[in-house]
Amino acid sequence: MRHKLATKRLGRNDDHRRSMLRNLATSLFTHGKIETTIVRAKEVSRVASRLITRAKKGDLQSRRLIAAYLTSEEVAKKVVDVIAPSLAGRKGGYTRVIRTRIRKGDAAEMAQLELLQS
């Protein structure tokens, strides 16, 4: 039973889940929006919010933690130098989850996760 557990397991073991969330977050910051299942989109939204909040500080420790989490140095620089300053006026809610369609193969509900422009 998952009483009081913070994250969804997403049907994967811990290492695979962490790796998948890192890759999805990197893709979100690279392209500005991604399409995935609703549950994954909500989990990646939580991760992205934490990273953007960390990037808004802009200090060296924050840059290092963001670079350690994301899979690309260029994307980490983009988060700190471009995305975080554009969202400086917001206190939260950096992403939007929009339900898009039902996937044909397994009838999973799909959603588009996008960064908000501010």
C-alpha positions in Angstrom: 0.0 0.0 0.0 1.2 3.5 -0.8 0.1 5.3 2.3 1.7 8.8 2.5 4.2 8.2 -0.3 5.2 11.4 -2.2 5.7 10.1 -5.7 4.0 7.7 -8.1 5.9 4.6 -9.0 4.8 4.6 -12.7 5.3 0.9 -13.0 9.1 1.1 -12.9 11.8 0.5 -10.4 13.5 3.4 -8.8 16.5 3.8 -11.1 14.4 3.6 -14.3 11.8 6.0 -12.9 14.4 8.6 -11.9 16.1 8.3 -15.3 12.8 8.6 -17.1 11.9 11.8 -15.2 15.3 13.3 -15.8 15.0 12.6 -19.6 11.4 14.0 -19.7 12.5 17.1 -17.8 15.4 17.7 -20.1 13.1 17.3 -23.1 10.6 19.7 -21.6 13.3 22.4 -21.1 14.8 21.8 -24.6 11.5 21.9 -26.6 9.2 23.9 -24.4 6.5 21.2 -24.5 6.2 17.4 -24.6 3.4 14.9 -25.1 3.3 12.0 -22.6 0.7 10.3 -20.4 -1.2 12.3 -17.8 0.4 10.6 -14.8 3.9 11.1 -16.2 3.1 14.7 -17.1 2.0 15.5 -13.6 5.2 14.0 -12.1 7.5 15.8 -14.6 5.6 19.0 -13.8 6.6 18.6 -10.1 10.2 18.0 -11.0 10.3 20.9 -13.4 8.8 23.3 -10.8 11.5 22.3 -8.3 14.2 22.9 -10.9 12.8 26.3 -12.0 12.5 27.4 -8.4 16.1 26.4 -7.7 17.2 28.1 -10.9 15.5 31.4 -9.9 18.2 31.7 -7.1 20.9 31.7 -9.8 23.8 31.0 -7.4 26.6 28.6 -8.1 25.2 25.8 -5.9 21.9 26.0 -7.8 23.6 25.8 -11.2 25.5 22.7 -10.1 22.5 20.9 -8.7 20.5 21.6 -11.9 23.4 20.5 -14.1 23.7 17.3 -12.0 20.0 16.5 -12.5 19.5 17.3 -16.2 21.2 15.2 -18.8 22.6 18.1 -20.9 24.9 21.0 -19.8 23.4 23.3 -22.5 19.9 22.7 -21.2 21.0 23.4 -17.7 22.5 26.7 -18.8 19.2 27.5 -20.7 17.2 26.8 -17.5 19.2 29.2 -15.4 19.9 31.9 -18.0 16.7 32.0 -20.1 13.8 30.1 -18.5 14.1 31.1 -14.9 14.5 34.9 -15.5 11.4 34.8 -17.8 9.4 33.2 -15.0 10.8 35.5 -12.2 7.5 37.2 -11.7 5.6 34.0 -11.0 5.5 32.4 -7.5 4.7 28.9 -8.9 2.7 27.2 -11.6 5.4 27.2 -14.2 3.8 24.4 -16.3 0.5 23.5 -17.8 -1.0 20.0 -18.4 -3.5 19.8 -21.2 -5.3 16.6 -21.9 -5.0 15.8 -25.6 -6.2 12.4 -26.7 -6.5 8.7 -26.0 -3.5 6.7 -27.3 -4.7 4.1 -29.7 -2.4 1.2 -28.7 -3.2 0.9 -25.0 -6.0 3.5 -24.5 -3.7 5.6 -22.2 -4.8 9.2 -21.7 -2.3 11.5 -23.2 -1.4 15.0 -22.2 0.7 17.9 -23.4 3.0 19.4 -20.8 4.2 22.9 -21.6 6.2 25.6 -20.0 4.3 28.9 -19.4 5.6 32.1 -20.9 5.5 35.0 -18.6 
